Amino acid sequence: MSHSPVEITPQPRDWKRDIKVALSAFAFGTAMFGAAYAAVPLYDLFCRVTGFGGTTMRAERPADRIIDHPVDIRFDSNIGAGLPWRFQVDTTRHQIKAGETHTMTYRVTNMADVPVTGMATYNVAPYETGRFFNKLECFCFTEQTLAPGESREFTVVYFVDPAIVDDPSARTANTITLSYTFYRQNQPPRPVAQNTGTPPVSRSN
């Protein structure tokens, strides 16, 4: 006995469902992109608020008291790759008491024959002391531009919060190292002839 083939009637496409799925996928992708984009500034904000990773604090006023808790502050200066600057600290260490306000001076020289802009990053070690190291003023808060061959003095005004003695993990740190690294910012575009290394071709009319 032969059977005739069963004819299957195609179902009409549900365009509303397809559009809903597409919009949901787009919304999910947009949300993930936004989360990734916001991750860096949010992480930076988190570090500045908590001192995580040795990030120091920014203070509006000096400490309200000075206590007899000595701390040895050491200073470290570094230059990132591609930045033609010389970066030196006035002295490598300060002996202070918690709550005292001190100023440290750095000298920076642009060794290039063109203006160069740099920005300093910073942290302290041990990391657990970061939230107690407060800066009132610092060259690291903004970009710095030096003219060709220019030398300039930069300062940082700081204090160690007396509350450090109340933190079991931080109060035993008799030495705190403040480290700066300058990185080049906004590399200027080079002329086309310098980019290609090919001299311009003269043409006669």
N, C-alpha and C positions, 0 to 999 in steps of 0.2 A: 504494500500500500504506500503510495507516494503522498508526501505532505507538501503542501504549498508553503512557500516561505512566508514567515510572519512579517508584515510590514510595520516598521517602527516609525511612529510619527514624531519628528523632532520637536522638542519642547522649545517654546519661545525663550529667548535669552532675557534674563532678568537684569536689565540695565541699571535699575535702581540699586540692586545689590552690588553690582560691579563698581558703581560710582562710590558707594559707601565704603567698600573694601579699599579702593584706591585712596580715598580721602583719609581713611584710618591709617594706612601705610605712610602717607605723606605727613600726617600729624605726628606719627611716632618718629619718623626720620628727623623732622624738624626739632622735636623735643630732645632727641639724642644729640643732634648737632649743637643745640643751645647749651645742653649740659656740658658737653666737651669744651665749648668755647668759654663757658663761665668757670670751668674747673680751675684754671690758672689764677685768675684774680681772686676767686673765693679761697683758694689755698693760700695765696699771699696774704689775704686779709686774716685768715685763721692764724697764720704764723705770727703776724704782727700783734694780734690780740693776745695770744697765748704764750709767745716766745718759743714756739715749737721749732726745733731744728736750729736753735741758737739765734733766732731772729731777735733783735733788740727792740726795746720799746721807745716810743717818741713821747716825751713829757712836755707839758706846757709851762711848768714851774719847777723850781728846785725842790729838793726834799725838805720836809718840815722839821727834820731833826738830824743830828749827827751822832753816831754811836761809836764806841770804842771796839770796832770790829775791823781789823786791818785786812786789806785786800791788795794783792800785787797785780796790777794791770799791765799786760804786755801787748805791744802793738805790732801788727804784721801788715805789710803793704805788698801788693802784687799787681802785675799787669797782664791782661788777657792777650791772646794771640792776635796779631794784626794791629795793635795799638802802639804807635811810635812815641811813647811817653816814658819819661823817667819819673818814678814815684817813690819818694823817700819820706820816712817819718823823722820828726825832729829828735826824738829819743825813743828808745825801745821799751821803756817801762816807767810806770808811776807807782809809788807806794801811797795808798790813800786809805781813808776810813769811810765806811759805809755812810752815805748821806752827804759827803763833801762834794762840792761842784768843782770840776777841774776842766782845763782846756788842753787839748793836744793839737800840735801844728804839724801839717804835712807840706812838703814842697813837691810840686809837679812841674815838669818841663816838657814842652812839646818839641821833640827832636826832628819833626818833619818840616818841610818847606811849604806846607799848606795848612790852613786851619783844620783842626781836628776836634771833634766832639766826643766826649767820653762820659760814661755813667758808672758810678761805683756801686757794687753790691757788697754786702757785709753780713757777718754773723759773729757769734762769740762761742768760745769753748771754755769749759764744758757746756753742753747744750742746755742743761737744766738751769744755768744762770742767766739765760737770755731774757727772761721776763723781769729780771731785776736790774738789768743794765739799761739805763735810761739816757736818751740823748735830748738835750735842749736845742742844740743847733748842730747841723752837720752838712758838709758839702755833698754828702751822698743823697740828700733829699731831692736834688735836681740834676739835670745834665750840666756838664761843664764844657765850655768851648775855649780852646787856647789857640792864639794866633801862631804863625810860624816862628819857632824859636822862643816862644814866650814861656816864662817861668812865673808861677803864682803860688802863694801860700794858702792852703785850705785848713780850716780848723774844725774840730769837733768838741762840743761842750757837753759833758756827761757827768753822771753820778750813778752810784750803785745804791739801789733802794735799801734802806735799813731793814725792810721786811725780809731780806735774805736770811737773817738769823732765825726766822721762824720756819724756814723750809729745811727739813732734815737732809734732803739730797743736795741742796745748794750751799748751805752754810759751811760745809766742810771744804769748799773750793777756795783754797787760799790764793790761787792764781787764776785770773780770767784773761783769756787772749782775745783781743778784738782784731778781727781780720777784715781787710778791705781788698777788693780786686776791681780795678778799672777795666771796663770793656768799651770798645769802639762803638759809636752810635752813628746811624745815618751815613753810611759810606757814600760819598758823592760819585755819580756816574762819570766814567772816564770818556774822553772823546773817542769817536768811532775809530780813528786812525790808530789810537793806542789799544783799543780793544782787539783789533784784528792783527795788528803788527804789520799791516801792509801799507806802504807809502801811497799817497794819492797819485793817480795817473793823470798826467797833463795831456790835454787834447788840443790839437791845433784846428783852427777853423778853416 
